[in-house]
Amino acid sequence: MKPHPTRFVSSEHLVSDASAELSELEYGLIMAGNAFNRWMVRCMSAAGAKDMTAVEVSLLHHVSHRERKKKLADICFVLNIEDTHVATYALKKLVARGYVKSEKTGKEVFFSATQAGRDLCLKYREVREHCLIETLKDSGLTNEQIGDAAQLLRHASGLYDTAARAAASL
C-alpha cells in the first residue's frame, strides 16, 4: 500500500473515507479565497482606492468588463452572488464614489463603469502586473497549471452549487 502524503485539512472531523482530497480542496479554497480577497483589496488600495471591499472590487471589474451596461440579476449570476442585497449595497457605494453609474430603463436598472471607474481598473491592472504577475513568473507555476486550476475551480463551483441545492431541500 502506497503511503499518503500529509493531508492539510481545516476540519479533521469532516474528512470522508470516500474523498479525503475533498477536505484538502476545501482547506485550499478557504486559504485561497481569503488570500485572493485580501489581494484584491490591497491591490485596489495601491491603485488609489482605499477602503474598498473585495465584493466592491469584483463588482467594479465586472461592470467594467467589455464596457457594456449590465443588469443586477446578470451581475449576480455571473459572479455567483446569491444575496442581491450585498451586490446592491456595494454597487450603491461604487456609484457614490463615482466609479459606477446607474441608469433606469423601464423597470430595469443598468450599471456601467464611469471613466473614473475604468481609469481605476487600469491602475489596478498596472499594480497587478507589477506585483502579482511578476511574482507568478518567479513562482515556477506554468500558465497551463493556472488554467487547469481555473477549470477545477469552475467544476468545484458546480459541485458545491448542486450540493447546496440538495441541502436546501432537506
The 8 nearest C-alpha neighbors of each residue, nearest first, counted from 0:
[[1, 2, 3, 4, 5, 16, 19, 6],
 [0, 2, 3, 4, 5, 6, 19, 20],
 [3, 1, 0, 4, 5, 6, 19, 20],
 [4, 2, 5, 1, 6, 0, 19, 20],
 [3, 5, 6, 2, 7, 1, 20, 19],
 [4, 6, 3, 7, 2, 8, 23, 19],
 [5, 7, 8, 4, 23, 3, 19, 20],
 [6, 8, 23, 5, 9, 26, 22, 27],
 [7, 9, 23, 26, 22, 10, 6, 11],
 [8, 10, 26, 11, 7, 22, 25, 23],
 [11, 9, 12, 13, 8, 14, 22, 26],
 [10, 12, 13, 14, 8, 9, 22, 7],
 [11, 13, 10, 14, 15, 9, 8, 22],
 [14, 12, 11, 10, 15, 22, 19, 9],
 [15, 13, 19, 11, 22, 12, 16, 10],
 [16, 14, 17, 18, 19, 13, 22, 21],
 [15, 17, 18, 19, 14, 20, 13, 21],
 [16, 18, 15, 19, 14, 20, 21, 22],
 [19, 17, 20, 15, 21, 16, 14, 22],
 [18, 20, 14, 15, 21, 22, 16, 17],
 [19, 21, 23, 18, 22, 24, 6, 14],
 [20, 22, 24, 23, 19, 18, 25, 14],
 [23, 21, 25, 20, 24, 19, 8, 14],
 [24, 22, 20, 8, 26, 21, 25, 7],
 [23, 25, 21, 27, 22, 26, 28, 20],
 [26, 24, 28, 22, 27, 23, 21, 29],
 [25, 27, 29, 23, 8, 9, 28, 24],
 [26, 28, 24, 30, 25, 29, 31, 23],
 [29, 27, 25, 31, 26, 30, 32, 24],
 [30, 28, 26, 32, 27, 31, 33, 25],
 [29, 31, 27, 33, 28, 32, 34, 26],
 [32, 30, 34, 28, 33, 29, 35, 27],
 [33, 31, 35, 29, 34, 30, 28, 36],
 [32, 34, 36, 30, 35, 31, 37, 29],
 [35, 33, 31, 37, 32, 36, 38, 30],
 [34, 36, 38, 32, 37, 33, 31, 39],
 [37, 35, 33, 39, 53, 38, 34, 32],
 [36, 38, 34, 40, 35, 39, 33, 41],
 [39, 37, 35, 41, 36, 40, 42, 34],
 [40, 38, 42, 36, 41, 37, 53, 43],
 [39, 41, 43, 37, 38, 42, 53, 52],
 [42, 40, 44, 38, 43, 39, 37, 45],
 [41, 43, 45, 39, 44, 40, 38, 46],
 [44, 42, 46, 40, 45, 41, 48, 123],
 [43, 45, 49, 48, 41, 47, 46, 42],
 [46, 44, 42, 47, 43, 41, 126, 48],
 [47, 45, 43, 123, 122, 44, 48, 42],
 [46, 48, 44, 45, 49, 43, 119, 122],
 [49, 47, 44, 43, 46, 51, 50, 45],
 [48, 50, 44, 51, 47, 43, 45, 40],
 [49, 51, 52, 48, 44, 40, 43, 41],
 [52, 50, 49, 55, 40, 56, 48, 53],
 [53, 51, 55, 54, 40, 56, 50, 36],
 [52, 54, 56, 36, 55, 40, 39, 57],
 [55, 53, 57, 52, 56, 58, 89, 86],
 [54, 56, 58, 52, 53, 89, 57, 51],
 [55, 57, 53, 59, 54, 58, 60, 52],
 [58, 56, 54, 60, 55, 59, 53, 61],
 [57, 59, 55, 61, 56, 60, 62, 54],
 [60, 58, 62, 56, 61, 57, 63, 55],
 [59, 61, 63, 57, 58, 62, 64, 56],
 [60, 62, 64, 58, 63, 59, 57, 74],
 [61, 63, 59, 111, 64, 60, 112, 58],
 [64, 62, 60, 112, 61, 66, 59, 65],
 [65, 63, 61, 66, 62, 60, 67, 59],
 [64, 66, 67, 63, 62, 61, 68, 60],
 [67, 65, 63, 64, 68, 111, 112, 62],
 [68, 66, 65, 69, 111, 64, 63, 62],
 [67, 69, 111, 110, 109, 66, 70, 62],
 [68, 70, 109, 110, 67, 111, 74, 73],
 [71, 69, 109, 73, 72, 108, 74, 110],
 [70, 72, 74, 73, 75, 69, 109, 108],
 [73, 71, 75, 70, 74, 76, 83, 69],
 [74, 72, 76, 70, 75, 71, 77, 69],
 [73, 75, 71, 77, 76, 72, 78, 70],
 [74, 76, 80, 72, 78, 73, 79, 77],
 [75, 77, 73, 79, 74, 78, 72, 80],
 [76, 78, 74, 79, 75, 73, 80, 72],
 [77, 79, 75, 80, 76, 74, 57, 61],
 [80, 78, 76, 77, 75, 81, 74, 156],
 [81, 79, 75, 78, 82, 76, 83, 86],
 [80, 82, 83, 79, 75, 76, 85, 84],
 [83, 81, 84, 85, 80, 86, 75, 87],
 [82, 84, 86, 85, 87, 81, 75, 80],
 [85, 83, 87, 82, 86, 88, 89, 81],
 [86, 84, 88, 83, 87, 82, 89, 80],
 [85, 87, 89, 83, 84, 88, 90, 82],
 [86, 88, 84, 90, 89, 85, 83, 91],
 [89, 87, 91, 85, 86, 90, 84, 92],
 [88, 90, 92, 86, 91, 55, 87, 85],
 [89, 91, 93, 87, 92, 88, 86, 94],
 [92, 90, 94, 88, 93, 89, 95, 87],
 [91, 93, 95, 89, 90, 94, 96, 88],
 [92, 94, 90, 96, 98, 91, 95, 99],
 [93, 95, 99, 91, 97, 92, 100, 96],
 [96, 94, 92, 97, 93, 91, 98, 99],
 [97, 95, 93, 94, 98, 92, 99, 91],
 [96, 98, 94, 95, 99, 93, 115, 113],
 [99, 97, 116, 113, 93, 115, 96, 94],
 [100, 98, 112, 94, 113, 93, 111, 97],
 [101, 99, 94, 111, 110, 112, 113, 102],
 [100, 102, 110, 109, 108, 111, 103, 99],
 [103, 101, 109, 108, 104, 110, 100, 107],
 [102, 104, 108, 107, 109, 105, 101, 106],
 [105, 103, 107, 106, 108, 102, 109, 101],
 [104, 106, 107, 103, 108, 102, 109, 70],
 [105, 107, 104, 108, 103, 109, 102, 70],
 [108, 106, 104, 105, 103, 109, 70, 102],
 [107, 109, 103, 102, 70, 104, 101, 110],
 [110, 108, 70, 69, 102, 101, 68, 103],
 [111, 109, 101, 69, 68, 100, 70, 102],
 [112, 110, 68, 62, 100, 99, 63, 67],
 [113, 111, 99, 63, 116, 62, 98, 117],
 [112, 114, 116, 99, 115, 98, 100, 117],
 [113, 115, 117, 116, 118, 112, 98, 119],
 [116, 114, 118, 113, 98, 117, 119, 97],
 [117, 115, 98, 113, 119, 112, 114, 118],
 [116, 118, 114, 120, 119, 115, 112, 113],
 [119, 117, 115, 121, 120, 116, 114, 122],
 [118, 120, 122, 116, 121, 117, 115, 123],
 [121, 119, 123, 117, 118, 122, 124, 116],
 [120, 122, 124, 118, 123, 119, 117, 125],
 [123, 121, 119, 125, 46, 124, 120, 118],
 [124, 122, 120, 46, 126, 121, 125, 43],
 [123, 125, 127, 121, 122, 126, 128, 120],
 [126, 124, 122, 128, 127, 123, 129, 121],
 [125, 127, 129, 123, 124, 128, 130, 42],
 [128, 126, 124, 131, 130, 125, 129, 123],
 [129, 127, 132, 125, 126, 130, 131, 124],
 [128, 130, 126, 127, 133, 131, 125, 132],
 [131, 129, 127, 133, 128, 126, 132, 134],
 [132, 130, 134, 127, 133, 128, 135, 129],
 [131, 133, 128, 135, 134, 130, 136, 129],
 [132, 134, 136, 135, 131, 130, 129, 128],
 [135, 133, 131, 137, 132, 136, 130, 138],
 [134, 136, 132, 138, 137, 133, 131, 140],
 [137, 135, 133, 134, 138, 132, 139, 140],
 [136, 138, 134, 135, 139, 133, 140, 132],
 [139, 137, 135, 140, 136, 134, 141, 133],
 [138, 140, 137, 141, 136, 135, 134, 142],
 [141, 139, 138, 144, 142, 135, 145, 136],
 [140, 142, 144, 143, 145, 139, 136, 135],
 [141, 143, 145, 144, 146, 140, 147, 135],
 [142, 144, 146, 141, 145, 147, 140, 148],
 [145, 143, 147, 141, 146, 142, 148, 140],
 [144, 146, 142, 148, 143, 147, 149, 141],
 [147, 145, 143, 149, 144, 148, 142, 150],
 [148, 146, 144, 150, 149, 145, 143, 151],
 [147, 149, 151, 145, 150, 146, 144, 152],
 [150, 148, 146, 152, 151, 147, 145, 153],
 [149, 151, 147, 153, 148, 152, 146, 154],
 [150, 152, 148, 154, 149, 153, 155, 147],
 [153, 151, 155, 149, 154, 150, 156, 148],
 [152, 154, 156, 150, 155, 151, 149, 157],
 [155, 153, 151, 157, 156, 152, 158, 150],
 [156, 154, 158, 152, 157, 153, 151, 159],
 [155, 157, 153, 159, 154, 158, 152, 160],
 [158, 156, 160, 154, 155, 159, 161, 153],
 [157, 159, 155, 161, 156, 160, 162, 154],
 [158, 160, 162, 156, 161, 157, 163, 155],
 [161, 159, 163, 157, 162, 158, 156, 164],
 [162, 160, 164, 158, 159, 163, 157, 165],
 [161, 163, 159, 165, 164, 160, 166, 158],
 [164, 162, 160, 166, 165, 161, 159, 167],
 [165, 163, 167, 161, 162, 166, 160, 168],
 [164, 166, 162, 168, 163, 167, 161, 169],
 [167, 165, 163, 169, 168, 164, 162, 161],
 [168, 166, 164, 165, 169, 163, 162, 161],
 [167, 169, 165, 166, 164, 163, 162, 161],
 [168, 166, 167, 165, 164, 163, 162, 161]]
